[in-house]
């Protein structure tokens, strides 16, 4: 391998290049320390920091490839949906579920897309933040959640948007804060679509034609 090939290889492997550079810097600092101790100590500290950075980046990269690790779940985050033509694509997160950042009454809200949920639902705290009030004549309804049965109130959202999907005058189930820790998009929105399907790690939603 000549120098050009070595340079190309290291360019494609930035973590390896960082590790090698940090080690060489630390070794060089040790050799320089006898004649110029302050400079040697400074270079040695930089080399150590480079090695620590390379180690942390390596751990993060490994965690990202291991979708079941706690680190991968921590590093993962909910993203806005992607629009491809008429279709809206939601990527699967590391926990195996489809999450999306949507606009509820113009305010950002993180939702889990749950095909097992009858209604789109939010906590009371989120409902108050986005201006969704319980209907005056609503007496509440019983909903089954992962934590058991809860009593929710019906409200109406002016709009819910993500990607190319828009719903207006959408019924929202407002649950108690201490019993609702996940906002969900349910079948009362998904049933308004022309189609939805899962392909690999992507949820693809198609709105009805206008």
Order of alpha helices (4+ residues) and beta strands (2+ residues): alpha-alpha-alpha-alpha-beta-beta-beta-beta-beta-alpha-beta-beta-beta-beta-alpha-beta-beta
